[in-house]
Every structure is written in structure tokens, then in C-alpha cells.
């Protein structure tokens, strides 16, 4: 879509969409097979080009994974001449090398388009001032929402992360109705605004929140912290696919993410076997970039756990709907043979009225068997030492997780806050040095 054309916020009816996806998938496979890229020539060597004519044929195609980007570092998966590219971003990698993603001018147009759709679904208007608290630079979050805001017609404030005093001053002086940030930083801004006595002066109504996992309980904490009619909405994306703007939650359909499936074809597969799962079953999200030019991805295994929602959403929209991300397959903790997702722990903590919103999880590996420890702040209005909350949470976590968990409640505001970047919730301990300080 070219800038200036009408923004598509509803998607295509099923038959039209299926035909379009099939055409784009067939064209993508043909281009990858003939673009003289060594990686794709090898990966697709056994695929007959004429065998892929519709989305029903996608299960015959191979997966790609994050390791493919690392193994071809830095630019081995770029399928267009570098002279035709115009932007490079990168995310931190576990192997010491970043994961590099590259964009053509056409990719940037798509990126702006899907982020503008996201904002529009959230209720953002062209006359809004968008306070963009995502980090800029190599991280894709800041510029993704920036492009989307401009595409929609908003006035964008590129404040980035950190510097809470400046953030609050700008929010107060400019009367921004919309802000984008990580959930943890959005909550921190509300807490600071309350402490400074200016919360009632802020006009923020919509929070576009992503880049780190967060639960329904955290949504409630964030909305209660801001008060009024504030709506905390989830935006989903990952740098390898395009950045933010892959999918978005709408205020009239909470709990569902609308995948912009004319550009990103979703599947959900069994994390172990790779077999495609029926709609409604939980598994690993797989995405194919139907229109991306510089680094397209075929059946990319995201590692994110979700399910395709079999029921329909609001009748005027036709996007594929997935459940909000429950966790990541590679974030799953194995404690004494039990699989534990950090999100399960957050849900238990946020359901307790005496617990604040800041917490950390420690996997203690000093002994022959791993132990689980949780440190959480008491809520501001909690009376006493928190002994009741401690014993209550230890029982709740035992019932939910089926393993004993040591819970430590600490004073409000005593744990470190994250002002820039993604908040870290899970730590490992291998010696007598406490990783939480």
C-alpha cells in the first residue's frame, strides 16, 4: 500500500483473503527459490515450485528458526541487492552476535502501514499526539510505532525510554491522549506521576504496550494505577518478522490479537513435533512474511505460545485472531521435572490484592535439584509485614505449579525499576551471590 491510500483496518473476507494469501505464498516461494541466495537455494532444494499454489500447501514447506539468522550472520539471508535496501536494525543475541534485520523502502511502507492499523484498532485518531516511549536506535520498537503514528496522521513525540521526569513533563504539558511503551515502564510512569502529585493532571487514555510479556493481572494493575478510563492494550511483533505491528489488541475484543494476515500468515504448531494444530489448541506461533522483500521468512518459528481463536470477533473485522501470548517455549522453566511458565507466576502474584506490581523470579541451581524463589513488593496500601501474603502465595503457587516455591515479600519501592529496555523478571543463581542484590 502506498502512503496516502486509505488505511485498511478490517481485512479481507475469508474467500478473498485465502486467495490473496495463496497468491502471495506462491510468489514468495518462487522468489526465494530463484533469488540466488545460498541459504534459500539449499533450504528449498527439494520443493517443486508448481506444488505451492494455495495456503493449504504451506505444511509441505520447511521451517526457519532464529538460529538460521545467527548461522548466516550478518547478511546471509538478505534476498535483495544491498543497494536496494535502506535500513538495518538489530536485536541482542544469546550467542554474542546480534540478530540483524534489513528493510527495503517497500518494507518500511508495510511497517508503517501495519503499525498505523495497530494504532487505529486501539482507538487512536489522526489528531492525537502519540507519546512514544519505546526505545529508538537498533531496537525496532521506537521507529515502528513512530512510522505508524505518522502514517495515521498523528503528531509523534519521539521521547524514547528512560528519563521519567521529562516524560511526565511532556505528558502533562502536551496533554497526550496516547502513549506507547513497555508495560513495566508504563506502570512506572503512573507510579511516579502519583508520587509527584500530578497524576490527575495527565490526560492519557490509551497505552500501546508490548516488547515484554504481560498478563491480564498486570493489565488490571496498570489500568488501576492510571485510573479513569485508561485502556492498556497489547501490541505484538518481533524484529525478525518486521518489528511491532504484526498483531494488535482492540478495546472491544480484549484478550485477542488481530494478526494482519495479508502480510503475516499465522500457523500454530506442536512445539515438539512441528505438526500443525487445529484452531483452539495451544502451541507455538509460526509466521510467514508474505510481502517482505529484504529478509522474508518462511514458516518462522517464533517460540511464542498462543492459539488461533476459533470463535469470531467483531463482525466488521476479518483478521485471524490469536490469544495473547502465554509465554515463550524457550522461557519455560523446568523445576524438579515440572514445566513452569513465568507468566503463571505473574498471574498468581497479580491476583493477590496485597502484592505490588514489581517482582522477580530466581531459579536457584546451587543444589542437586533446582529450587524456585520469588521476591515481590508489597502493595502500597498493604498493612503489616506481609506474612499473610507470603503464606497465601506459597500455597497458591504450590497448587498452581505443583512445586514448592519460596516467597519473599519486600517493602514497596525497594526493588530496582527498569526505565529503558525490557524488564528482566527471571534470574538464575549458581553461587552464594544473590542475583537480585
LINUR-V687632 format. One record per backbone hydrogen bond with DSSP energy under -0.5 kcal/mol. NH is the residue of the N-H (numbers start at 1). CO is the residue of the C=O. Records with the same first field share a line. If there is no record, write none. Layout:
# LINUR-V687632
NH = CO  CO
This chain:
# LINUR-V687632
5 = 2
9 = 7
17 = 13
18 = 14
19 = 15
20 = 16
21 = 17
22 = 18
23 = 19
24 = 20
25 = 21
26 = 22
27 = 23
28 = 24
29 = 25
30 = 26
31 = 27
32 = 28
33 = 29
34 = 30  31
35 = 31
38 = 36
39 = 76
41 = 37
42 = 38
43 = 39
44 = 40
45 = 42
47 = 44
48 = 46
49 = 47
51 = 48
52 = 49
53 = 51
57 = 54
58 = 55
60 = 57
61 = 58
64 = 299
68 = 65
69 = 65  66
70 = 66
71 = 67
72 = 68
73 = 70
76 = 72
78 = 75
79 = 294
84 = 81
85 = 82
86 = 103
87 = 103
89 = 101
90 = 138
91 = 99
96 = 93
99 = 91
100 = 98
101 = 89
103 = 87
105 = 84
108 = 104
109 = 105
110 = 106
111 = 107
112 = 108
113 = 109
114 = 110
115 = 111
116 = 112
117 = 113
118 = 114
119 = 115
120 = 116
121 = 117
122 = 118
123 = 119  120
124 = 119
128 = 125
130 = 128  155
131 = 129  178
132 = 130  157
133 = 131  180
139 = 136
142 = 135
143 = 139
144 = 140
145 = 141
146 = 142
147 = 143
148 = 144
149 = 145
150 = 146
151 = 147
152 = 148
153 = 149
154 = 149
155 = 128
156 = 154
157 = 130
158 = 156
159 = 157
160 = 132
162 = 419
167 = 163
168 = 164
169 = 165
170 = 166
171 = 167
172 = 168
173 = 169
174 = 170
175 = 171
176 = 171
178 = 129
179 = 206
180 = 131
181 = 208
186 = 182
187 = 183
188 = 184
189 = 185
190 = 186
191 = 187
192 = 188
193 = 189
194 = 190
195 = 191
196 = 192
197 = 193  194
198 = 193
199 = 193
201 = 198
202 = 198  199
205 = 177
206 = 177
207 = 231
208 = 179  206
209 = 207  233
210 = 181
219 = 215
220 = 216
221 = 217
222 = 218
223 = 219
224 = 220
225 = 221
226 = 222
227 = 223
230 = 227
231 = 205
233 = 207  231
235 = 209
236 = 247
238 = 243
241 = 238
242 = 238
243 = 238
245 = 236
246 = 236
247 = 236
248 = 258
249 = 234
250 = 256
251 = 121
253 = 250
256 = 253
257 = 322
258 = 248  256
259 = 257  320
260 = 246
261 = 259
263 = 260
264 = 260
265 = 263  288
266 = 264
267 = 286
269 = 284
270 = 275
274 = 270
277 = 268
280 = 308
281 = 278
283 = 306
284 = 269
285 = 304
286 = 267
287 = 300
288 = 265
289 = 297
290 = 263  288
291 = 263
295 = 102
299 = 297
300 = 287
301 = 64
302 = 285  300
303 = 285
305 = 327
306 = 283  304
309 = 307  321
310 = 308
317 = 314
318 = 10
320 = 259
322 = 257
323 = 307
324 = 255
326 = 305
327 = 305
329 = 303
331 = 328
332 = 328
333 = 340
335 = 333  338
336 = 334
338 = 335
340 = 333
344 = 341
345 = 341
346 = 342
347 = 343
348 = 344
349 = 345
350 = 346
351 = 347
352 = 349
353 = 351
355 = 352
356 = 377
360 = 375
361 = 425
362 = 373
363 = 427
364 = 362  371
365 = 363  429
371 = 364
372 = 404
373 = 362
374 = 406
375 = 360
376 = 408
377 = 358
378 = 410
379 = 354
382 = 379
390 = 386
391 = 387
392 = 388
393 = 389
394 = 390
395 = 391
396 = 392
397 = 393
398 = 394
399 = 395
400 = 396
401 = 397
402 = 397  398
403 = 397
406 = 372
407 = 405
408 = 374
410 = 376
414 = 411
419 = 417
425 = 423
427 = 361
429 = 363
434 = 432
437 = 434
